[in-house]
Amino acid sequence: MENNNVPKHLYFYAVGLSYKKADAEVRGKFSLDAIAKTRLLEQAKTEGIESLIVTSTCNRTEIYGFAEHPFQLIKLICDNSQGSVDAFQKVGFVYKNQEAINHMFRVGTGLDSQILGDFEIISQIKTSFIHSKSMGLANTFLERLVNAVIQASKKIKTETEISSGATSVSFASVQYILKNVEDVGNKNILLFGTGKIGRNTCENLVKHTKNEHITLINRTKDKAEKLAGKLNLIVKDYSELHLELQKADVVVVATGAQNPTVDKAILNLKKPLLILDLSIPKNVNENVEELEGVTLIHMDYLSQLTDETLENRKLHIPAAEAIIEEIKEEFVVWMKGRKFAPTINALKEKLNAIKTSELNFQSKKISDFNEAQAEIISNRIIQKITTHFANHLKDDDTMVDESIEWIEKVFKIKAS
């Protein structure tokens, strides 16, 4: 008869893809918007995945979670995006247990970012965890791990200079404009999309170009008006996009749309036009380059622009890695303790049962038996024995699972 009560052997995985092997087009196919993330979490619950978080940014789409096999998590990404399993196998990654923990620490602390020291991802991880927890999909392990990564991120940000200097995709885009557009202060600049990257780019444009001809357009106009009010800029309706494109000398596109919103069909140009697409998926159709005078630059190109600031940041990698190791070690000690604590408790109960039985026997056999003293001595011996076992299980060289199995077999105990 099949035993349906056999416990599943779950492993902690990190699966996903990033800018390292997947270009912008591929990342766009695997990107997940807010609705897709919720749908993915709901599917995870249906399919028996008990704990996971999902992140999707312009640089990466990843799941951290527990499963019997990584394909269970890969399937969730593919089912809820436009990506396929075949495409994932070409560019994706799978990390298991300690490697998965290491990966989350590097991602969350900016060491794995497309631009070194970019801490934007940690807020994504926080938000993702809150989302999963609200749906009952975040266990104690995941909560403790996310909090450890947040702690490492904060400490690296405050105690090192790995994020010093202005280096980000939005800053790189403004630097590109300054270097490649003459008399930029008098050019018409159109910013389409006022999400996080759009806002940062806009603030950098105002700060570094001194341009008073910046126009904002967003699908939700009140978001654009809020930013424009702060920076004293012009706002136009989304319906006027095609008209504003004709007036612009520089267009920065930073929307969250799943399909291109700008293509050559809506451009009717009478002068050169520089377009910077900072969106994932790409929001500018590459057919715009078929038009004379159009230059299209994508964020992947901008991310490759290195400067003195970035080189200086690399000097602080060892200090950042030392902080990660320190906090990660605390987490691993907690994790191991949590894993073997039930076995140690069961061992203590077993030894206490042996003690009680033996004391009862000796109290009947020995006429002047001092039960109080025997109790004190026995308890101290039990404490020393269990401490020895606990120290063995804490040791870095110990195969914890095998040792737990051995202890439970020898003492005929079963941890609850």
ABEGO torsion letter per residue (X at the ends): XBBAABBBBBBBBBBEBBAAABBAAAAAAABBBAAAAAAAAAAAAAAGBABBBBBBBAABBBBBBBBABAAAAAAAAAAABABBAAAAAAABBBBBEAAAAAAAAAAAAGAABABBGBAAAAAAAAAAAAAAAAAGABBAAAAAAAAAAAAAAAAAAAABAAABEBBBAAAAAAAAAAAABBGAAABBBBBBEABAAAAAAAAAAAAAAGBAABBBBBABAAAAAAAAAAAGBBBBBAAAAAAAAAABABBBBBBABABBABBAAABBBABBBBBBBABOBBABBAAAAABBGBBBBBAAAAAABBBAAAAAAAAAAAAAAAAAAAAAAAAAAAAAAAAAAAAAAAAAAAAAAAAAAAAAAAAAABAABBAAAAAAAAAAAAAAAAAAAAAAAABAABBAAAAAAAAAAAAGBBBX
